Amino acid sequence: MSSTNLSISVKNNDDYVVVSLNGKIEDRYYNLFLKKLQDVLFLGHQNIFIDFSELQFISSLGIGAVMEARNYTMGHGGKFILIGLKNQIQQVFDLIGLLKHLDVCATLDEAVSRIYPQTSV
């Protein structure tokens, strides 16, 4: 893990981008996290997946950044999906009443299936 205690990687695909988080989003790393999210948003990606599977902690500022990115993405017709939320982080989103406003998937495959829904014949 990097010396900042938070590492962020971005993988672009044709129809979506995955932002993977590793470590902790503490208040002191909020600007780093927000800048990375803004970079992704400003590049015009329509579907954004945030991979929380390696994240141990998120501060209230980090939650605010997630919600801002969600609102921006959905306001522009895209999908914003959280992947691999650990129980303790999912509970935080639930306790503050935000979980019901988020699309959460266990895996990347499940998230991808949300942008390519199966059509019945």
C-alpha positions in Angstrom: 0.0 0.0 0.0 1.2 3.5 -0.7 2.5 5.8 2.1 -0.6 7.9 1.9 -2.6 5.0 3.4 -4.9 5.2 0.4 -4.3 4.0 -3.1 -6.7 4.6 -6.0 -6.5 2.9 -9.3 -8.6 3.5 -12.4 -9.3 1.0 -15.1 -11.1 2.2 -18.2 -13.3 -0.1 -20.3 -15.4 0.7 -23.3 -18.6 1.1 -21.4 -17.5 1.7 -17.9 -14.7 2.7 -15.6 -13.7 1.0 -12.3 -12.2 3.1 -9.5 -10.6 0.7 -7.1 -9.9 1.8 -3.5 -7.3 0.3 -1.2 -6.8 1.5 2.4 -8.7 4.2 4.3 -10.4 7.3 3.1 -9.7 9.5 6.1 -10.4 13.2 6.1 -6.8 14.0 5.3 -7.1 12.0 2.0 -10.4 13.5 1.0 -8.9 15.9 -1.5 -6.9 13.0 -3.2 -10.1 10.9 -3.4 -12.3 13.8 -4.7 -9.7 14.8 -7.3 -9.6 11.2 -8.6 -13.4 11.1 -8.8 -13.5 14.4 -10.5 -10.9 13.3 -13.1 -13.0 10.3 -13.9 -16.2 12.4 -14.1 -14.7 15.1 -16.3 -13.5 12.5 -18.8 -17.1 11.8 -19.5 -17.4 8.2 -18.4 -21.1 7.4 -18.3 -21.0 4.3 -16.1 -18.8 4.4 -13.0 -18.1 1.5 -10.6 -16.4 2.1 -7.3 -14.7 -1.0 -6.0 -14.7 -0.9 -2.2 -13.5 -4.5 -1.7 -10.1 -3.4 -0.3 -11.3 -0.3 1.6 -11.2 -0.5 5.4 -12.7 2.9 6.3 -14.4 5.9 4.8 -14.9 9.2 6.5 -18.0 11.4 6.3 -16.1 13.6 3.8 -15.4 10.5 1.7 -19.1 9.5 1.8 -19.9 13.0 0.6 -17.6 12.7 -2.3 -19.2 9.3 -3.2 -22.7 10.9 -3.2 -21.6 13.9 -5.2 -20.1 11.6 -7.9 -23.3 9.4 -7.8 -25.5 12.4 -8.2 -23.4 13.8 -11.1 -23.3 10.4 -12.9 -26.9 9.7 -12.5 -27.9 13.2 -13.5 -26.0 12.6 -16.8 -27.8 9.4 -17.5 -25.2 7.0 -16.3 -25.0 4.2 -13.8 -23.1 4.6 -10.5 -22.5 1.3 -8.7 -20.6 0.4 -5.6 -18.9 -3.0 -5.6 -17.8 -5.2 -2.8 -18.9 -3.1 0.2 -17.6 -4.7 3.4 -20.2 -5.1 6.1 -18.9 -2.3 8.4 -18.8 0.2 5.5 -22.3 -0.9 4.2 -23.6 -0.4 7.7 -22.3 3.2 7.8 -24.1 4.0 4.5 -27.3 2.3 5.9 -27.2 4.1 9.3 -27.1 7.5 7.7 -29.9 6.6 5.3 -27.9 6.6 2.1 -27.8 2.9 1.3 -31.3 3.0 -0.2 -30.1 5.6 -2.7 -27.1 3.5 -3.9 -26.8 0.6 -6.3 -24.6 -2.0 -4.7 -23.2 -5.2 -6.2 -21.1 -7.9 -4.7 -18.9 -8.3 -7.8 -17.7 -6.6 -11.0 -19.6 -9.2 -13.1 -22.8 -8.3 -11.3 -22.2 -4.6 -11.9 -21.5 -5.1 -15.6 -24.7 -7.1 -15.9 -26.6 -4.0 -14.7 -25.5 -2.1 -17.7 -26.2 -5.0 -20.0 -29.5 -6.2 -18.8 -30.8 -9.6 -20.1 -33.7 -9.2 -22.5 -36.4 -11.9 -22.3 -37.9 -13.3 -25.5 
